[in-house]
Amino acid sequence: MFRWIFFILFVAIIEVYAFQAFRTITKSRWILVAYQVISLAAIIYIFYQLSQFDRRVGQNTKTLLTFGLLLLLFVPKMILTFFMLLEDVYRVFSGVITHFMGDNDNGTFLPDRRRFVSQLALVIAAIPFTSLLYGMTKGKYNFRVIKQTLFFPDLPEDFDGFTITQISDVHSGSFDDAEKIQYAVDLINEQKTDMMLFTGDIVNTHATEMHPWIETFNKIDKHEYGKYAVLGNHDYGEYIDWPSQAAKDENFEGIKKLYGDIGFDLLLNQHTKIKKGESEIAIVGVENWGKNFKQAGDLHKASEGLTAEDFKILMSHDPSHWEYEVKNHDKHFQLTLSGHTHGLQFGIEIPGIIQWSPVQYVYKQWAGLYENVGRYIYVNRGLGFHAYPGRVGIWPEITVFELKKGEKVA
């Protein structure tokens, strides 16, 4: 109950201040009434949908829309509120000075709001509004192919030039455009790599979410050296209330089966050897291991029988696993591939200039390539989306790696 009271109070303050910004720049009664009606209708819809959230169902298209609308409505208004509050501080300070100096000629303690402040606030608030709207309509399917060439002195000769496609975080339960998903599959097939790896989260929660998309993902070409996958945190069905443990277990078995249904070999704390010519590398796959999420991954079991001299590619969904267990492991995992963070689906990335997202304050490795004493982790930004039904600045990703033998030339 307290949370609802706090939320209602928060909304009321924001609405009052946001309305002040609009009322300062226009005196048109119809514009102000239209603004109030639209805001009220949106708030009622959001409150109703939040009150109807069913922990037995979890995220669905309605909750996605609700959260998207919540951000679209309140992020810009929070910016307006910030500017209006700053102006109120100025108005109070100015009123106090005027009062004690006896220069108050208009008979009111507070000076009027300044039109240019409201105009500036509205212009700045329009930036996240248009960005969030673009993210929900276009950005969530703005697929990018990112290519990485990685050099390893200990890469077996026969694997010099070996290519790998990585996808992660499909979250099929969020998809709503079959044509765009087919386009993503076509992009994957265009890469013509030797192997494909999928680093988890095929669904949001339920195995049935993937059923409409099995045929589409089955169109991903076979790869000469195989297609392998691991589980992500959402694949365990941990985030809803199940009617029974049996129902949860049945769903988990169904999710594991999905990977096979679309042609991937699921590695459950195990590894497989890939032979090319006279050489071998190991593909190691652990179940989810996250510092703040399910820790089902068993690196010791998955790498049993391997040595530090073996060349290993580790698939581990959550990049915090690399930070806490992998990067200094005595078996020397040369390359780790992860996902999980989505880059928060929001941020700014300009290659060579800036890479920022709020998620970087939670994860040290959150998007792209990181290195520690010759050991690498690559964090894929994800193919799908979750919670917020869009992407702003952090676009859905298909990654292509080329492995090269030798030292990187500076």
N, C-alpha and C positions, 0 to 999 in steps of 0.2 A: 504493500500500500504506500509506504514512504517513497518508493521509487517513482510511483505514478504521480504523487503530489509534487515531487521535485521536477519531474518531466513537464507537468502541466505548468508549473511556475516558470520554468525555463522557457517554454514555448510562449507563454504570455508576455514575458519581458522582451523576447525577441520580436514578437509581433508588434508590440507597442512601438518599439524603437524603429523597426523597419517601416512602419506606417508613417512615422514622423518624417523620414527621408522623402517618401513620396509626396506627403502633404506639403513639404517645403517647396518642392519644385513645380507643383501644379495645384491649381485651385478648382480644376474641373471636377464637379461632383460625380459625373458619370465614370470618369477614370478611377476616382477613389473608391466608389462603390463597387466597380468591377474588380478592382484589386482585392477588396475585402471579401467579396463573394468567392473569388477563385481561391484565395488563401484559406478561407473557412472550409470550402468543399474539400480541398486537399488535406487539411488537418483532420477533418472528420473521417476521411477515407483512411488516412494513416493510422489514426487511433483505433478505428474499427478493425483493420487488418492486424494490428499488433495484438489486440485483445483476442483475436481468433487464432493466433498462432498455436499450432498443435505440436507438442513435443514428440508425439508418436509418428508424425509425418516428416517433420524437418523442413528444409528449404524446398520451395517449389516456385513455379512461375509467379504466383501472387506475392510471395515474400520477397522475391527478387525485385519485382516492380515496386513494392512498398519501400524497400530500403533505398532503391534508386531515387524514388520520389522524395523520400526523407532527406537525402543528401542534396538533391536538386532544389528543394524548397528552403532548407535551413542553412546550408553552407553560405550562400550569398547573403542571407538575412543576418547571419552572425557577423559578417563583414560590415554590413550596414549598422548593426548594433554597436560594433566596436567604434566606428567613426562617430556615431551619435553620442555615445558615452563620453568619448574624448571631448566632443564639443560641449557637452554638459559640464564637464570639469572646467573648461574654459569659461563657460557662461556663468557658473557659480563664482569662480575666481574674479571674473570681471565685475559681476554684480556686487560682490563684497567690497572691492576697491571703489567702485562708483558710489556705493552707499556711504562709506565712511569719508569719502572726499566731498560728498555733497553735490556731485555732478549729475545726479539722476534726474533728467528732465522729462522722461516719458512716463514716470509714475509706476513703473514695474521694476521689480528687483532683478529679474533675469533679462538680459538682452534677447532680441529675437534670434532665431536660428538663421544662419547664413546660407543662402541658396547655393553658393559655390561648393560648400562642404558636402551638402547632400548630393550635388551633381557628381563630385569627385568620388564619393562613396558608391554611388550607383554604377559609375563607369568601372571601378575596381571590382565591384560585386558581379558585374556582368562577365568577367573573365572566368571565374570558376563555374558560373551558371552555363555558359556556352561550352566550356570544356567538358563538364559532366554530361551535358546533353549530347555532345558529339560522341563522347565515350560510350554512351548507351545506345546510340543509333548506328555509329560507324566504327568507333575505335575497338569494340570488342571482337570484331572480325578483321582487323587491320593486320593480317598475318605478315610477319617478316621472316625471311631466311637469313640467319646470321652464320657466317663462315669463320671457322677458327683453324689455323694451322699450328700444331703443337709439336715441339721438338723434344726428343728424348734420346740421350746418349745410349741407353740400354735397350732401345727398341730393337727387336729381332730384325735382321736384314730383310727377310721376306715380307715384313709388314711395313716397310718403308713406302709411304704413299697410300696406306690403307685408309679408307673413308668410312665414317659412321654418321648416321642421322639420329638425332635425339629429339624425342618429344616428351612432354611431361604435363601433368595436371590437366587432363582432358575435361573432367567435370561434366560429363555428358548430360547430366540432368538439367544443366543450365541452357543447353543449346535450344535455339528457336528458329534456325534458318538452315534448311537442308542444302540449299544451293551454296552457301558460304562454307559449310563443312565439307562438301564435295570439293570445293576450291582448295581447301587446306590439304585434303588428301592428294589432289592433283599436284600441289606444290611439293609434297613429300616425295611423290613418285618422280618428279622432274629431277631430283637430286642424284639419282642413279648411284647410290653409295653401296659399299660392300656389306654393310651390316646396319641394323636398326635397333635402337634401344629406347625403351619407354620407362620413365622413372616414376610411375605411380599416380594414383588418384584418377581412376577411370570413371568414377561416379562421385556424386556428392554424398550419398548414403545407400540408396537402394540399387540392387542389381538390375531391377527392371528399367532403371533410367537409361541404360545402355541399349536395351533391346531395339528401339527404333533406329539405332545408328550402327548396328552390327554389320548390316549389308554394306553400308558406306565405308566403314573402316576395313572391311574385308577386301576392299579394292586396293589397299596398300600393297604394292608389289612385293613378291617374295624377294629376299635378299640372299645373295650367294652364300654368305656366312651366317645367316640366321637373323631372327628377330627375337629379342629377349626383353623381359619386363620384370619389375619389382612392384611391391605394394606401397601405396601411400597411406597416410593417416586416415583419409576419408574412406579408404577401402575396408575398414574394419567395422563400420557402422556404429561408431562410438558416440555420435552426437544427437541421438534421439532416444526416446523411451520405447523399448520393445515390449510387446505383450508377454514375451517369455524368452528365456535364454535359448530355447530351441529355435524360435523364429529368428533370433539374431545369428545363430550358428548357421542356419539354412541360408540366410542372406549372404553371409561371409563365403560359404561354399559356392554360391551362385556368382559372387563377384570374382573369385579366383578362376572360375570356369570361363568368365567373360574374356579374359586375356587369351585363353586358348581358342575361344570362338572367333577372335579376330586375327589368329595366326601367330600369336606370340608365345614363346616358352617362358613360363613364370618361374623365376628363381626364388626359392624360399629358403634363405640362409644356406645357400649352396653356390657352387661355381661350376663352370664348364670350360673345357679347353677348346680353343679355336686353332686349328692347324692350317697353315698356309706354307706350301713348299716343305722345307725341312724344319720350319719353326713353329712355335706355339705361343699364344698368349692366353691369359685366363680372364674370363668374364665372371666377376664375383657379384652376386646379388643378395642383399640383406633385406629382411623385412623392415618395416618402419622403425627407426630409432630417432627420437627427437628429444632435445633437452626438456621441452615442456609438453611433449606429446607422447603417444604410446611408444614404449620401448620394447618392441618384439624382436628387433634386429639382434643377431648373434654373429658378430664379426669373426669370432674364433671358430665357430662351427662352419661358417661360410667359406673360410679360407684354409680349412684343415687340409694339410698335405702340401700347401704352397710354401714357397720360401721367399726370402727377400730378393733373391736373384730372378725369380719369375716375373715377367711383365704382366701387370694386373690392371684391369679397368674395373673399378668398383661402382656399382649402382646402389645408391642409398638416397632415398627420397628427401630426407630432411638435411639441409646443409650443416645444421648444428652438430650432426654426427661427426662430420669431418673435424670440426673445431675441437670437440671433446674426446674423440676416440681414435680418429683415423690419421690425422696429419703427422703425428709423431710416432705412429705405430711401427714396431720393429720389423714388420713384414714389408714395409715400404710400398704402399699403394701409390703407384705412379700417377694415376688419373682417377678422380672420383667425379661421377656425374650425379647431380641432384636437381631438385625443383622446389616445390612446396611453397615458396614465399610469394610467387606471382609478381614480385616487385611491388606488392600491395595493390597492383593494378592502377597505381597512381604515382606519378613522379615526373622528373625531368631528366632526359638523357640526350646529351649532345656529345657525340664521340670526340674524345680529346679535350673537351672543355668542361663538362659537368655531368655528373651522374648522382642523382639524389632522389630519395624516396623516404618517407617516414619509417618504412620497415627497416632501414639501416640502423636505427636505434635499438632494434631488437635482435637482428641477425648481423654478425660481422661479414658473412658472405651471403649476399642477397640477390645478386644478378650479375651474370657474366663470369669472367675468369679470374681466379685468385691463385697465388703460388706461395709455397713455403718450402724452402730448401730443396727445390727441384721436384716437389710434389704439387700436383695441381688439383683444383676443384673447379668445375664449371656448374653454375647455377642457372638452369633454364628458367625463363620467365613464364612458362606455361602456355599451353595451347588454348585452354578454355578460360572460364571466369567463374567466380563464386562470390556469394553475398551481394556485392555491388555488381549490377548487371552491365558492366562496361569496363573500359580501360582508357586511362588518360595518361599519355606520355610513355607508358610502359606497355609496349604492344605485344600481342600473342606471338610466340616464337617457335620456329623450327630451326634447330641448330645442326650444322654440318661440320664435322671435324675431319681434318686430314692429319694423320700421324706421320711424322718425319723423323728419320734417324739422324742424330747429330745434335750439335749445340745451336741454339738460336743466334742468328747473326744480329748484332746490336744495330 
